[in-house]
């Protein structure tokens, strides 16, 4: 008898519906498709300097309560209209949370937040949420963490981030090369730009790699490359990197790599020392740089929800605060409004001048 040599630490293989099955359960509507495509086209135009506005990726650190998430999306739609002359608003919709050790991995992995890990349910509910957001007319942004997930809901996303922990990953660079959205590569957790810049260069090239097709079958995926990669500065190694010197160094690094000088500043994470009350200060500094003539900053990211701060996941979900993050702490809705309206007020004449140039 031959000894078993595989799956020694695997306790089960549960059935997962194919991307086609999930898409059939939540089909793409004409209105949702229009929102997604207009979002991608607008973001590409901003990156190509054909649209003078800045884009703002703003929303909860992670989605855990679809009801509160749609409430947020509806508020954001009104705010987006009020600032649309200078800012193009995209909602942050993150379902997957990278973990340094352990913890809640996000809505798709554990939608009920009770360690039952109903992934198929999470995938369908996640797709439905993205579809509901698109139906409001607000484009969505997400982080691509699991390399298979985009097959299930990538048709509902307008902007994608590759996180600080995965910008160096060949798997994620290959995946980014085939995504239909512009892709922001974050600098490494050590603050280095090398991984992000190399990631952009790699994703711009064609790749062939293993994945799944819409029927859930193993497939060799062949891509043409994604030319809309750009850098996201999120700080690292105990210091922020949104200041004028750091931005200038990023510009020089991009120029040396012969890449477009497109920079997005993440107002959260290490740039705000993970203190949400510092996010408005980062935003104010970035807006000041743009007002003073910076042309490389094309966007910002903000972690924001209805209520400020964050909360623990409780066994009794009814005792949890509505519209409050269960992962990183966020700024409140009131603060979000103040941040975007103030930025709009300062930038409106600058953007108008750019448009005439």
N, C-alpha and C positions, 0 to 999 in steps of 0.2 A: 504493500500500500504506500502510495506517494504522500508524503507529508504536505499539509496545506501551507502555502507560502504567501498567500495574499489575503487581504481584508481581515487581518488578524485583529485590528482595532476598530473594525466597522461592525455596528450592531444592527444595521438595517439599510435597505434601499427602498424608500417609499416612492410611490408613483408621483410624478410631477406632470401636470398637464403641459402640453406643448405650447409654444408661443401662439400658434394658430388657434388652439382651443381657448386660451385666455383672451385673445383678440376678438374671437367670435362672441365671447360672453360680454365683452365691452367693446363694441365696434366703434371705429373712428367716425364721428359725424362730420358733415361738411363744415359746420361752424368751427368745430375743434381743429380740423385740418387747416382751415384758413388762419386761425390764431397762431398755430405752430409755424406755418410757412412764413407768415408775415413777420413773426418774431425772428426767425433765422435770417430772413432777408435783411431786416433792419439791422441786426447785429453785424452781419457781414458788411453792410454799407458803412457802419460806424468804424469797423476795423479797416476798411478800405479808404477811409477818410472821405467818403461820399455823403455821409450824414455827420454834421458837426457836433451832434449831441454826445453826452456821456451816457453809458448805460449803468443801471443800478440793479444788482441782484440782491433782493431783500426779502427776508422771510424767516421763519423759525429755524433754529439750529437743526431740528428734525421734526417730521410729521408724526404725531402719535394719536391725535384725535381729529379725524376727518371733518367733523362738524365745526370745530374751532378753526380748522385750516381753511374751510370754505368761507366762514365768517371773515377771516383775515383777507382772503382773496377778494371778496366783494368790497371791503374797505379799500384795499390796494387799488382796485380798478378806478375808484373815484379820485384817489390821490394821484394816480398815474396821469389821469386826464388833466389835473390841475397843474402839473409840472412838465407836461409833454413838450413844451417849447424848447426846453433845455436838457431834460432827462428822459431816457427811455427805460421804463421800469419793467423788470422781469422778476417773477416770484421765485424765491428759493424753495424748492420742494425736495428735501433730502429724506430718503427712505433707508439708507444703509449707513451705519455708523462704524467706522474703523475703531478698534479698541487696542490700547497698548497692552492690556492683559485680558480682562473679562469685563462683562457688563452687557446691558441691553444693546443688541446689534441693529436695532431699527425695526420699522414697521413691517417690512417684508419678511424678515426673519422670524419675528415674534409679534404679530399684530395685536394679540390680546394682552401683551405685556405680563404674561404669567408663566413663562418658560414652557409653553406647550409647543412652540416652534411650528405653527401651522403655516408653512411657507407658501403652499399653494393658495390658501386663503389670503395671505398677505400680498401675494403678487396680484391677484385679481382685484382686491380692494385698493391696492396702490395704483393700479392702472385706472380704476374707476375714479379715484381722486384726481389724478392728473387730467383725466377727461373732463371732470367737472370744473376744474380750474380753467382749462382751455375754453370751455363753454361760456365762462364769464368774460372771455376776451383778453385775459391776462396770460402772456406766455410764461412758460415754466423753465426753471434751471434745476439741474440735479448734479450729484457727484456720481461718477461711474466707478463703482468699487468692485462689484461682482462682474466678471467678464461675460456672463450669460444673460444677465438681467436686461441689457439694452434690447435684446431680441423680443422681450415681452412688452416693453413700454417706450422704446426709443422713438417711436413715431409721434409721441406726445410731448417731446422735449425740444426746447429751442436753444439751450446753452448747456454745456457740460463742463464740469470741473474734474480734473485729476488731482487728487489730494497730495498733501506734502509727504505722506508715507508711501505713496504709490507712483509719484512722478518718475522715480528711478526704475520702476518695474517694466521689463520688456513686455510682459503680458498686457499692461495697460497702455503702453505706447502703441502696440499693435492694434489693440481695440480702438484707440483714439483715431488711428489712421483710417478706420472704416466708419466712424460715426458721421451722421448727417448734419451735425451741429458744429458751430465753432467751439473750440475746446480751450479752457484755461488751465495751464499747468502751474501748480503752486510751487514756490521754492521749498527746499527741503526743511525739515524740522530744525536743522542746524543753521538755517539762514542762508545756506549756499544757493546760488542761482544755477549752478552747473546742471543739476538733475532736470530742472525745468527747461533750460535751453536745449539740452540734449534730447529731452522728451519731445519738444516742439519739432526739432530737426528730424527725429526718427518718425514721428507721426505724419510728417509731410511726405514721407516716402511710401511706396507700395509695400505691402507685406502679405505673406501667406501664413496662416496659422490654424490650429484646430479650434473648432467651436461647434455650435449647433445651428441648424437651419430652422425655418418656421415650423417644420413638422417635428422638431425636437430630436432629429437625427444627427449623429456626429457628422461634421462636414469640414472640409478644408475651405476656410474663408480667405478670399483673395481681395485685397483692397487697392484702391488707386492712390491713397494718401489724402490727408486733410491739410489744406493750406491755410486754414484759419486758426492755427494754434497761437497762443499768446501767453505771456507771463502773468501770474498772480502773485503779488508781494503780500505775504502774510506774517512777516517777521519770523524770528527763530533764534535759537542759541541765547535766549535771555535778553534780546533787544528787538525793538521794532525796526522796520525798514521802509517806512512810508515817507520819511523826511526827504528834503531836496537832494541831499548828498546821496542817499541810498537810491533814489529814483535816477539820479544822474549816472551812478555806477551801473544800474540796470540798463539804461539807455546805451552806455558804452559797450556793455557785454553783448547786447542784441546787435549793435552795429558791427562789432567784431565778428559775430556769427553770420553777418549779412542777412539779418532778419528784420522785418518791420518792427519799429519801436512802438509796440502796442503793450501797454502796461495797465493792469487792473490792480487796485489796492483793496485788500481785505481789511476792513476797519476793525475786525474782531481778531480772535486768536492771539498770537504773540504781539501783534501790533497794538493791542489794547490791554496786554497782560491778562487777557481773559476776564477783564473787568468791564462789564457792559457800559458802565457810566463813562468810560473813556472813549467809546466809539464815536460819540458826537465830536470829540476833540480831534480825533483822527480825520473824520470827515471834513471838519472845518479847515484843517491844515491842507488836505488834498484840494479842496475847493479854492483855497488861497493860491496854491501852486498853479492851478489852471487859470485863475484870474490874472496871475502875473505872467502868463504867457506859455506855460508848459503845454506841449501838444502831444506828448507821448502817453499821458494818462487818458485812457479811453473809458474807464469804468471803475466802479467801487462795489464792494460787497458789504452787507450789513446783516447781522443776526438780530432779528426783531420778531416779537410776537405781540399778542394782545396785552398781556401782563408782563411786567418787568421781572427779571431774575429767572430762577429755575426751581424745580421741586423734585422730591423723591417719588419714585413709582410706588404706590401703595397697593396693598392687597385689595382694599375696598376702593375701587376707582371712583365711586361717587363722592369720596372725601377729597379728591384731588381738585386743585384750582383750575378753573376753566381758562384756556388760552395761555397757559404758562408752560414753558419748556421743561422737558424731562431730561435734557442733555445739557449743553452749554447754556449759560445764562444769557438772556436777550434783553435788548432795550424794549420799552413798552410801546404800544401803538401811538400814544401821545408824543413820545420822544421821536418816534419814526416820522410822524407828520412834521414836527418842528425841524428835523434834520433835512428832510427833502424840500420843504417849502423854503427854508433859509438858503439851501444850496441853489434852488431855482432862482430866487431873488438875486443872488450874487452873480450867477452864471448867465442869466438870460441875455444881458447885453453882450457878453463875451461870445456866446453861441450865435447870436444874431450877426455879430461882426464876422465870425468865421463863415457863416452861411453866405455873406456877401463877397467874401474874398475869392 
